[in-house]
Amino acid sequence: MKPAWDSLADKYAKSDKVVVADVDCTAAGEPLCSRFNVEGFPTIKFFNPPDEDGEDYSGGRDLEELTAFAETLGPGCSLDAKENCSAEQLAELEEVVKMPSEELDAELAAIKKSLKEQEAAHEKLLESLQAQYEESNKNLEEAKKASAPRAKLLKMAGAKAPAAEPEEEAPKEEL
């Protein structure tokens, strides 16, 4: 992906509408990556003004797809750029603008609080699942180790292991 990204950066180097940049999250860029919740690499974020939080890009990673996406970028719908709003966006924006600023702030704070709580619950679940997996794996390894001498003895006495039945393919999950 790096060559495609570098080509995209070259293509938009003189653009006043699109900025293509790299951030090394393992070095000086770590605080920036933390601020925008970048955890996996490579991660592509895009920002359409007035958005300051950014959104995750999930499209293709070759030059053609990156370029096609970059061509759609630019200032988004806002009070200062109503010409960039669809009729639906403008109607929603006008409704929200009518709300008292305290109500706007409270709703945004509630949304952020809810997301933070959901992230914390998700992390707790992940930790629990990881602990369960590790315990199960430990038990499995202990069972294999404990049963190995007896299985060997049975084979030496002439026991034959049953023919392996074809296994159904179980969905693969990663932790």
Long-range contacts (C-beta under 8 A, 24 or more apart in sequence): 1-42, 1-61, 3-63, 4-61, 4-62, 4-63, 4-66, 5-42, 5-66, 7-63, 8-63, 8-66, 8-67, 8-70, 11-67, 11-70, 12-70, 17-73, 17-74, 18-70, 18-73, 18-74, 20-70, 46-73, 48-73, 48-74, 48-75, 48-76, 49-75, 49-76, 49-78, 49-81, 50-75, 50-76, 50-78, 50-80, 51-76, 126-175, 129-175, 130-175, 133-175
